[in-house]
Amino acid sequence: MAKQILIIDRDAGHAGALKIYTERLQYEVTIATSFEQVGIKLDNNIFDIILADPFSFDKLVPCLESIKKTQPIVQILIFAAKDKLDDAMDIFGAKATNYLDLPVNSKALDLALITACKNISTDKKIIRYSERLGDLRHAQELLNQLFDEVPCYISVQDRNLRITAANNRFKHHFGSQVGGFCYELYKHRTSQCPDCPVVETFQDGKCHHTEEIVTSKFGKQYNVLTQTAPIRNEQGEITQVMEMSTNITQIRQLQNHLISLGLMLGSMSHGVKGMLTALDGGLYQLETGLVQKDDDRISKAFGLIQQMSDKIKKMVLEILYYAKSRELQYEDMDVALLAGNVINTIRPLAENYAVKLDVCIPESLGKIEVDAAWMEAALVNFLENAVDACVFDRDKKEHCIQFHVGKTSDEFIVFTISDNGIGMDTETKNKMFTLFFTSKGSQGTGLGLFIANRVIKYHGGTVEVESEQGRGTKFIILLPLQKPDNAKIVEFPRTTR
């Protein structure tokens, strides 16, 4: 496409002659012989070259300077009388492509136009390159953003297993030391990991994957699924390897939880079967008692049915407590009311087995910030364990459980639960809070004390145990009156494979 030239000259004859000459050189030429025409032509057209006498009209000099600012690609060729040419050079300097004196020399004009066209071509290339550079810069920024925001741990390692780049998630969990060894940051090891997938990728150029357990800079462990990919140079040589690790800790916890639930249900099946058999027996006795109108038989059958129903209910509730996690629902509750609710729950069970309750709950204990449902269930669990310890003890004629509540300071409340039941040996005492451990055989789930202990700990409390075989057990439960700062969600640890 021919270049567009605007010739500005108050001498219409001279402008016309220049137009004819430049048109022969295959340019498209427009002339303006007044300042008004200059404004109209510039408003309605875009010109590549302006050939002008800057002294033709007032305000033409600032007009040309403004055009050069707004359209830097436009080439300005100045022509003027010899005595004004120096002034023009002082005004425009390097802003003008060339300066021609009057009368205009044709060879000088030819060379000036050629130079202007080359400048236009060069400027357009620069603009295109700048646009492409801007696109590349934008693409690089996008790639960097994607690299940093990918929801997995990404590191790039050299042949020495030193980290040369890492994304934000990796830096947050494992540190941002450029040049650090991956096995130091991931595993806190002092030497290379065996069967390292990064090393294997350097050796064969293939992608490798493995499952690992890594430790963050905060000391927390994660299960991660790791994959590697080679990074090659222009010659196809592997210079670095990218390692991507996806955190699958929650998946493994869920898997382990399901496995542990399966184990628990399997271990409980015999106990459930026995309870159901006993329940069937009770129903049979109830039915025959009603037929025979035997009040004594009916009473015994009803007691057996109620006993089996309570055991099944307790077992189901323990399974539900273990199977779910939820956020603690804190509330301000009167300590005496909390303790009273616990005693009202356990009293029928204790009376059923003729276990005496020695209760001491002062009225002036104030309020405590707890999840009442969880805490009451936990304390009831300790008391049920105390009742069971008394029931299983055949050596004593009378059994008693003490439930005392008091304050150790303005910050803590203490619940003391003691019984004179069978007590525990050292092994049982050490394992009593372990998941699925029970000393009750098929009649226990191994969840009750485990759950109770976890609830106390999640409230920021502690449980101390004193026990001697044949002489009884004492639980000392210490709870803060205020919600701990780190109170979160009650989640029970899962068994590991």
N, C-alpha and C positions, 0 to 999 in steps of 0.2 A: 504494500500500500504506500502511495506517494506521501512524502512528508508535507505537512501543512505549514505554510509560511505566512506570517502577517507582516506586511511592510507598512511602517508608520513614517510619513513624510508630508509636511505641509505643502511641499512642491509636488503638485499632482502630476506634472509632466515627468519629473524625475522618478516618481513612484511608479508611473506607468511603464517607463523604460525598464526599470528594475524588474517589474512584474513579467514583462515580455521575455527578458533575458533568463530569469529563473524558471519560467514555465518551459523554456526550451530544454532545461536540465531535468525535466520530468517532476517538478514540484507543483503542488497545488497552492496557488498564491491568492491572497486577499490583501487589498490595500485600504488604508484609512488615512484620509487627508485632513481630518479634524479630530479634536479630542473627543467630541461627542461620538463620532464614528468608532473611535478606539473602544469606548465603553460598550457600544452596541456589539461590535465584533467579538470582544472578549466574553461578553455575556452569552452569546449564542454559539460560540465555536471553541474548540480546543485546538491550540496550535502547538506545533513541535518547535518551530523556530520563529523568533521575532527579530526582524531586521529593521532597526529604527534609528532615527536621528533624535536623541533625547532632548535636544534643544528646540524641537519644532513647536512644542506647545508648553504652556505653563502646566504644572502638576504632572507632566509625563514622567519625570524622573522618579518621584515617589510611587507612581503607578507601576513602573517597570520593576522597582525594588519590591513592591508588594507581590507582584506576579512571581518573581523569583523565590520569594519566601513560601508562597502557597503552592507553587508548582515547580519544585526544584529541578525537575527533569527538563523544563523548557530552556532552550538555548537562546541566549540574547547576543545578537551581533550588532555592534554599535558602528554607525558611520557619522562623521561630522567634519566640519571644516578643520583644516590643519591647526588653526589657532585655537580651536576649542577641544581638540582631541585629548590634550593633556588633562583638561578639566574633566572630561568624561572618564578618563582612566582613574582620576582621583576619586570620582564619585562611585563608580561601579567596581573597580579593581578586578578581582578574580571572578566576580559574579557574571561578568560578560565573557563569552567564549573568545571573541576576537574584536579588534578595533580596526576600522577602515577609514582612511581619510578621503575626502572629496577632491576631485572626482574619483568614484570607486574604480579601482583596478580590477578587471575581469578575472585575472589569475588569482589575485588576492581573495576575491569573492568566492571563486571556485574552491580554493583551499579552505576558506573559512566555513563554507557549507559542508565540505567533506568532513572537516573536524567536528562540526556540530552534529552531523549524522552519526559519526563514530561515538561521540559522547552520549548521544541519545541511546544508541544500542548498548553501550556499556552500562549506562545508568539503569536501563530496563533489566539487564542481566543481574545487576546488583540487587535490584528490587525483588526479582524472582528468587535469587539465591537467599535473600533475607527472609522472604516469605517461607521458603523451604526450610531455612534454618529455624525459623519460628515454629514451623510444624514439627520439625525434629525435636526442638526443645520441649514443645508441648507433649509430644509422644514420650520423650524421656521422663518428663515430670509425671505423666500418667503411669508409665511403667514403674517408676520409683514408688508412686503412691500404691499401686497394686501390690508391689513387692512388700511394702511396709504393712499394708492393711490386711493381707491374706491371713485368715484365722487359723494359722498353724505356725510352728516354729520353722524358720528357714535360715540356713547358714550356708555360706560358700567357703569351701576349704581347698587349700593347695595340697601338693603332694606330701608335705610334712604334717598334714592334718591341722594346720594353723588356719584360723578363721580370718577370711579377708573381707567378708561382708555378712550382715545379719539383719533381719527385719525387726520391727519394733517389738513384736511379741516375744521374740527370742531375747532381745536386749533386756526387756522388762523382767523376764523370769530367770535368765541365766547370766546376765551381765553384758556389757558392751565393749569388752576388751578386744580390740582388733589385734590379731597376732597370737591370741591365746589358743591353746590346744583344745580341740573339741572334747576330748575325753576328760579334760580338767573341768570344763564348764558344765558338761552334761552329767558326768558320773563322779566328779571329784576324785578321779583316779590320777595316778602318777605315771601311768604307762598306757600304751595303746590298747584298746579293747580287742579281745579275740574275735575273729570272724567279722571284722569291721566292714560294713557295706560300702563305705567310701573307698577304702583300699581296694576292694573287689572291683568297683567301678573303674578306678584308675587302671587296674590290671587288664580287664576285658572290655571296657567301654560300654558295658551293659548296665541297665537299671537293676538295682537290687533293693529288696525290702526286708525288714525285720521288725520284731516287736521288742521294745526295750523298756526298762524302768529307769527313769532319769530323776535327778535331784536338783531342784531349783536353788538359787542363791539364798532363798529363805529357809532351805532345809526341807521343803515339801516335795514329796515324791509323786511322779506322774507315770502312768502307763502311756506309752506313745507308740504309734505305728509309723515307722521310718521308711522313707523311700529316697533313693538317690538317682541323680541324672548327670551325665557328663557335660562339661562345657568345653567346647573346642575352639581353637584359633583358626585363622584363615587356611592354614595348611592341614586342618583336620586333626591336629594333635590335641589330646586332652590336657588342658592346662589347669583346670579346676573342676571340682565336683560340687553340685548343689545337693544339699540334704534337707528334705522336708519331713517334719515330724508332726503328726496329728495326735492331739491329746484325746485318748480313748479311756481315760480314767473312769468316767461315769459309766461307760458301757461295761467295763470290767467289774465295777462295783455292783451294777445291776445284775450282771451275769453271776457274780459270786453270791449276791443276795438270793437269787432264784435257786442256786445250787444249795445254799444253806437252808432255804425254806423246804426244799425237797428232802434234805437230810432230816430236818426237824420233823416233817410230816411222816417220814418213814419211821423214825424212832418213836413217834407218838402213836402209830397205828395200833400197836398191841394194847396200849393203855386205853385208847378210845374204844376198842373192841370190848375190853373188859368192862368199861363203864356202861356201854350199851347193853351188854349181857346182864349186868346187875340191874339196869333200868328195866329191862324186860322182866326180870325176876320180880322186881317190886310191883310192876303193873299186874303181873299174874297174881301175886299175893293180894293186891288191892281188889282185883276182880273176884277172887275166891272169897275174900273176906266180906265183900258186899253181898255175894250170893248167900253165904252162910250167916250173915249178920253178926260177924265176929268183930266186935269193936277193937279188941286188942290186936288182932291180925291187921285190921285196917290201919290202925295207928302206926304199927311197925312198918307196914308197906309204904304209908305216906312219908314217914321219916326217911326211908331208904330212897324213895323217888326224889325227895327234896335234896338229899345229900348228893345223889348222882347228878341231878340238875345243876346244883351249885358248882360241882367240879367241872362239868362240861362247859358251863358259862365262863368259869375262870380260865379254862384252857383256851377257849375261843377268844376271849378278851386279850389274853397275853399274845396270841398269834396276831391279832389286829394291831396291838401296840407295836409289835416288832415289824410288821409288814409295811407300816406307813411312817412317814416323817412329816412333821408340820412345824410351823413357826410357833414359838412359845407365845401364849396369849396372857401377858402379864396384867395383873390387877392388884389393887390394894385390898388386902383381906385381913380381917381381925384374926390374930394368931389363935386366940381361944376358940373362935368359930371354926377355923380350919381343923384344929385338933379335935374339937367336939364332933365334927362330921366324920373324922376318921374313926373315933371310938364308937360312934353310933353304927358305923358300917361293920365293925369287927365284933361288936358285943354279941349279936345272935350266934355267931360261930363259936365264940368262947363259951357261952352258956350251954350250947348244944353238947360240948365236950366237957362240961363241968370244970372249965379253967377259970380261975378267979382273976379279975382285972383290978389292979391297983392303979388308979388314975389320979394324977395331980396336974391340973391345968389352971394356973392362976388367971384371974380375970384381967390383970393389969399388964399384959404383955405387949399391948399396942398392935400395930399393923405390920404386915410383911408384904413385899411386892413379889408375887409368885404367879405361876400358871396353876390355878387352884385344882383343875381337873387332873393334871399330870401329878401334882404334888400329893394330892389325896390318894391317888392310885398307888404312888410309890410307897407312902407311909403304910397304907393298908397291906401292901405286899410284905413289908417287914413284919407287921403284926401277924399276918397269916402264917408266915414262916415260923414265928414264935409259937403260935397255936399248934402247928404241925409238930414242932419239936417237943411240945408237952404231950401230945397224943401218942407219939411214937415211944415215949418214955414209960416203960412198964415197972420201973423200980420204985417209983414214989407214989404215995397214996393221994397227995394233993399237989396241984400245980397252979402256979401263979405267974401272971405277966404284969410287969410294971411299965406304965407309960407316963413318963414325967416330962414336962415342958418347962423350960426356963430360959433366962437370958444370961449370956456370958459377958455382954457389954451392950452399949447402945447400938452396936453394929451387927451383932449376931444373935440368933436364937438357937437353942439346942434341944433336940428331941432325944430322949433316952428310952430305949426299948430293951427290956431285959426279961429273961424267962429262966425257969429252973428245969428246963427240959433236958433232952439227951446230950446237948452240947455237940461240939465238933472236934475231930482230931485235926492235926496240923494240915494234912493234905486237903481235907474238905474245906477248911478255913481259907486256904490259899486259892482254891478253885471256885469258891462259892459265887463270885461275880463273873465267872467265865461263861461265854455264850454256850447254851445247851447243856451246861453241867447241872445235874440234879442228883441229890442223894435219896430221892423218893422213888426211884425205879420208874416203872411205867406210869405212875400217878403224877409225875411232874413233866413240865415241858422244858425246863432248863432256861426259861425266859424271865421268870418273875423277878428274882433278885438282880439279874443282869440289867433288866429295864429300869428297876428302881434305882440302882446305883448310877446309871447313866443320867436319869432325870435329876438326881441330886447334883451330879457334877455339872450338868448344863445350867443349873441354877447358881453355879459358883460355890456349891457346898462340898462338904467332905463326909465320908463315912468311916468310922473306926469300929473295929470288931474285937471284942474280947470273948473268948470261949474256951471252955475246958470240958473234955468229954465226960459225960455223966453228971456235970454240975451246972450246965446251962450256958446261955449266950447273952451278951449285951451288945447292942448297937448304939453308937453315939453319933447322931446326925447333926452336923453343924451347918446352918444356913445363914447367908447374909440377909439382912432386912431389906436391902435395896437391890434392885436388878443389877447384875454385873454388866460392865461396859461391853464385854465380848459376847453377850447373849445373842445367839443367832437362831439356827433351826435345829431341832432335835433330830439327828440322824444317827442311827446305830451302826457301828462299824461292822463290816461284813467279813465273813470268813474268807480266807485266801486259799487258792488252790495249792 
